């Protein structure tokens, strides 16, 4: 999976009668380690900044050559019939989106309004996705080198998997995850996401599941971006999402420590070996208040050191229930941290977890287990 990114966000340059709109894009992997390795046709449009039924003012095709690292964009705006505010949209030609997992993820710039003196689109850009239920998810991310504020493959794959499960289009998911999602039909679903980044997974859950309470957590520096994405959210009935800063090296704040969660999401948080111990410690502390919580970990394997996360989970007594492999579309990258062709989905529970299979049953029952994509029966 690859992402079109702005290396230089769109800007209008005025020199007397010469008016140019310029930008620079690249086509790269989620961590930006390597670039798209084949030839590719891109379609660039200047369109109205309104997301719904955007009017296209200018359009051109550009060619990305194999081996490229960047591609300049320019439009001559002199004598053009253009309405403001406008934005720049870049997509791969003939690349059909597949829900949250398009092979090449398109991008929209921020808005420009030249007649009001706003010549620069700013550093914040937009991604748009459509769920199986035709709900649009609009997510902002930051342009530039801050990979923590970009979208990551693991989060996109997890959102797609959950969307397929909710819409009954996924015949092969983990039964415990399926149970937690289905149980939301008769009870409020409390979700906590660790290291939420832009908020992809938690916000998509709040948009898809009625009566869903989502608490997004990350370092305080993520607060502004997450707040902007929450503001754009279209929640399902009686659902909400909010953000609380959380540093895994610090004690849990009261608002988090006293919260009872049904689902704890950890997406793309195991790549940094230095944070694995505090991450596992945080999960263990969360299970004290929420012993029945299910932990869902999605990660695209970047390097061998990530295996230590699973050893630490085992050593603390957190039980691994099973795992699935979620395939990624398109061609993989060819460098460090880019070669994986799938995302691992791992299900954990605390040792005191007790599962009632139906709302009326409080007794323990055996449930199917999943390992390497196949179901078996626990005993």
C-alpha positions, -999 to +999 in steps of 0.1 A: +000+000+000+013+035-010+003+070-001+004+101-022+019+129+000+027+165-005+064+173+000+055+209-007+018+218-001+000+239-028+008+275-029-002+303-053+027+324-066+019+358-081+044+378-102+026+406-120+003+389-145+020+355-140-001+334-115+011+299-108-002+272-084+026+249-075+031+219-053+054+188-050+042+153-044+057+119-038+043+084-037+056+065-008+050+039+019+034+047+053+067+054+070+081+071+039+111+048+037+108+039+001+090+052-030+066+037-055+089+016-078+068+014-110+055+038-136+022+054-125-002+080-140-016+105-116-046+128-120-043+162-104-074+185-101-080+220-088-115+218-074-138+235-050-129+230-013-164+217-005-161+179+000-197+172-012-201+173-050-169+192-055-167+212-088-136+206-108-120+238-123-087+224-137-074+190-144-042+174-158-025+141-160+011+137-147+034+107-150+053+093-121+084+075-135+098+044-119+126+053-096+113+088-089+113+104-055+092+134-061+070+150-088+063+188-093+028+201-100+020+234-116-011+251-130-012+284-148-041+303-132-039+334-153-071+339-173-087+308-158-123+306-146-117+296-110-138+300-079-123+303-044-118+287-020-103+257-038-081+228-031-058+204-049-067+167-052-042+141-064-051+105-072-037+075-091-054+071-125-075+039-128-068+029-091-101+019-076-104+025-038-112-005-017-128+010+014-101+019+038-074+000+019-068+015-016-036+003-032-026+040-036-042+064-012-053+097-027-050+131-010-067+165-008-048+197+002-062+223+026-082+251+011-067+282-007-086+315-011-064+338-032-090+366-034-088+369+004-050+367+005-048+331+015-022+318-010-009+287+009-030+256+016-012+250+049+004+219+063-027+199+071-041+176+044-071+153+041-078+116+033-113+104+025-127+069+029-161+053+025-174+024+047-195-005+036-225+014+049-216+044+028-204+064+057-176+088+047-146+090+070-126+122+066-093+123+083-067+151+085-030+144+088+000+166+089+022+170+058+059+167+062+082+144+081+061+138+112+053+101+106+034+099+139+008+123+124+004+103+092-019+073+085-003+039+090-011+006+072-019-013+104-046+012+114-061+012+079-061-027+078-078-029+112-105-004+103-112-023+071-114-056+090-138-042+116-159-026+089-162-059+071-171-077+104-198-051+113-213-053+078-213-091+078-189-093+049-160-109+068-164-147+071-131-151+090-126-129+121-116-138+156-147-149+175-139-129+206-136-097+185-168-106+167-185-111+200-174-077+214-186-059+182-219-078+181-225-072+218-227-035+210-262-041+197-275-045+233-250-025+254-229+006+253-195-002+239-166+015+257-134+017+235-100+030+246-073+035+219-036+038+229-012+057+206-041+068+184-021+091+161-047+108+139-075+088+155-083+065+126-095+034+144-114+050+173-131+076+151-142+050+126-157+029+154-176+059+167-190+065+132-200+029+126-214+016+160-243+033+177-240+040+215-202+037+213-180+057+237-144+061+224-115+075+244-086+083+221-052+086+239-017+097+228+010+121+238-002+157+243+013+168+210-013+148+191-042+167+208-047+194+181-048+169+152-071+145+170-094+173+180-097+185+144-106+149+133-131+145+160-147+178+149-151+163+114-166+131+127-201+120+118-209+098+148-235+071+148-265+075+170-256+082+207-219+077+199-190+100+208-152+103+208-129+124+229-092+127+235-071+125+267-033+128+267-015+098+280+022+091+285+029+054+291+058+064+313+035+083+337+007+070+361-027+066+345-048+098+349-080+093+369-102+098+338-085+067+323-077+047+354-113+046+365-128+039+331-143+005+324-134-006+288-148-034+267-122-030+239-087-017+241-071-009+207-033-008+201-025-001+165+010+004+151+025+009+186+051-019+187+076-005+162+096+014+188+114-012+210+122+015+237+085+019+245+075-018+246+078-022+284+058+009+293+032+000+267+027-035+282+027-020+317+000+004+307-021-025+293-016-044+325-028-014+346-058-009+323-069-046+329-070-040+366-101-018+361-113-036+330-106-073+336-131-083+309-116-060+282-104-075+250-071-061+237-068-059+199-033-053+185-027-045+149+009-041+136+027-043+103+060-060+112+089-035+107+118-053+124+126-084+145+127-065+178+089-062+177+088-098+188+097-087+223+063-072+227+047-106+226+072-120+250+065-092+275+028-097+272+032-134+279+055-127+309+030-104+325+002-131+323-018-114+295-031-142+274-028-144+236-061-158+222-051-160+186-041-140+155-050-133+119-030-120+089-047-091+071-034-087+035-024-053+022-033-043-014-009-031-041+028-037-042+050-036-011+079-012-005+114-025-011+133-010+018+136-011+056+102-014+073+084-016+040+085-051+027+057-067+047+027-076+026+002-080+055-007-067+089-009-089+120-041-088+140-035-102+175-062-108+202-053-107+239-073-110+272-065-107+309-063-138+330-095-128+348-114-125+316-149-141+317-170-143+286-207-145+285-216-157+250-251-143+250-267-114+270-286-139+291-257-162+299-232-153+326-214-186+326-182-195+309-185-213+276-159-225+252-155-203+222-137-209+188-101-199+187-083-185+157-047-192+149-030-184+116-064-176+101-081-209+110-106-216+137-104-243+163-123-251+195-109-242+229-112-267+256 
